[in-house]
Amino acid sequence: MRQLRSLQEWMQGCVMDPAPADDRAVKKRIRPSATLTPAERIDIYRNMYELRLIDALQVDYPGLFRCLGSERFEEVARVYVRHHPSQSYTLNRLGDRLPEFLPLVEGLPRAAFLRDLARFELAETIVFDEEASVSMTPKGLDESARLQPIAALRLLSLQYPANRYLKGDSEIIPRRRNTWLVVYRPNKSVSHLELSRGSFELLQSLCSGKTIGEALADSKLSERAVFDCFQLWFSAGLFQSASALR
Amino acid sequence: MSNRWNIPDLGFGVGLRTSHYAHILAENPPVDWFEILSENYMDTGGKPAYILDRIAERYPIVMHGVSLSVGSTDPLNFHYLAKLKRLAKRVDARWISDHLCWTGVSGLNTHDLLPMPYTDESLKHVTERVRVISDFLEQPVFLENPSTYLEFTSSTWRECDFLGELASMSGCGLLLDVNNVYVSAFNHGFDAFDYVDRIPLGSVVQIHLAGHTHKGTHILDTHSDHVVDEVWEIYRRVCSRMGDISTLLEWDEAIPSFDVVHAEARKAGDYRQGQPEHAAA
């Protein structure tokens, strides 16, 4: 298997490397065709590699694509793919590290907003594919219950209302404003709710495994606000079970 | 039956694509079967899984993957294989196929179907892996001839002979992509009819048809258009030699309406010798 291994490592290097391969090495390993040189033949694979991965990122990050524009998005995606080549059998996970990568891209304006936008889009992608759960009703719950959120739920604390940009028609970057979101999929469609900081913290406590009583003790929300929160969250189907029911 | 697994001819199938979901669910078009891209459904519990379940209730499903990487010198990914097996059970897949290729090494994935050098070493390597995969999946695995854009100087086998020997040694079946034969024949300058004539009888369980993009100096397997006449003629030759085999039309770029794709798949009937077995039953 030694020769096969060596050839595969070499070819993968050629395909993933943005610079053309050493011509002598290419001629030694690849036959010319009637119309193409060995180097031109391997370039077909090299060119398709980056385009395929950039396309996959564009599918997962349509908002980022819209905000950056085609040319800039492609530049960013190209650099990202070089730093974080796929290590999975699925392209679905290719962009998982993009939000945290964006602030590291040199000369990228509005990086904090773009990071939030990408975090929101990544959360939507993850929630889209999560396992389906059956939502519960609040019947019979008391303060000793620990609520189990549905699998398709992610909490996001953002510096910008990236959700409003993504779901709106405006191309204007929103002003910085702390934004708390729950992204969820109660059935087949992904939704999100914008929460107040207090309600976000209460939901975060519940999702972390605290009992309802413990979470309420930590919360500064009024009784009325808590009631509204629970009503909204149960009607949205955010929980699938409770561990202690009286 | 025209293959050694006694796998029946399912007739004319269509590759299941997201843009056709609504039409299929609403109209129940009279398609003989659907082929799914395995990786599109292995990791989702959301809408795609829900829709697939509805479609699998109504139509026979065949699974076709792009990430098996049977030719890679990296260890097999049993996590992937376990998911593949689970999905096959879920949709009651008639069979599972992938490509004779490798997608990456050293833990990386190019997500491309990279060509193998056709050597004795490759043959031994792929044969061993096919056996392990088939044992794990508890069913034969079927491999497709890839469309390729280069040939290695180290290759000592012709691709068609390599596939035939692989089928014989490993027990794998073949998915003969007739468009890929045409594409590779142009790119490498071999005779496509000779290629299909050399594929062993009884080893082919499925045929793929698709369109491609001619770039002048080479052809790219883009699945972006109608099947060209030359490919239809190769298909006719395969059917006349091997009998009627489950035939699938792939369309992946600039995908037209479902009716256009389905009509293209049904054209295959004009080139066949007889009727699919299930239609005659």
Interface residues (C-beta under 8 A of the other chain):
Chain A: M1 Q3 L4 R5 L7 Q8 E9 M11 Q12 V15 M16 K28 R29 I30 R31 S33 A34 T35 L36 P38 E40 R41 I42 I44 Y45 M48 Y49 R52 L53 A56 P85 S86 Q87 S88 Y89 T90 L91 N92 V127 F128 D129 E130 E131 A132 A151 A152 R185 K188 S189 V190
Chain B: E39 M42 D43 T44 G45 G46 K47 A49 Y50 S67 S69 S72 T73 N77 Y80 W102 T103 G104 V105 S106 G107 L108 N109 T110 H111 D112 L114 P117 T119 E121 S122 H125 Y149 L150 E151 F152 T153 S154 N187 H188 G189 G216 T217 H218 L220
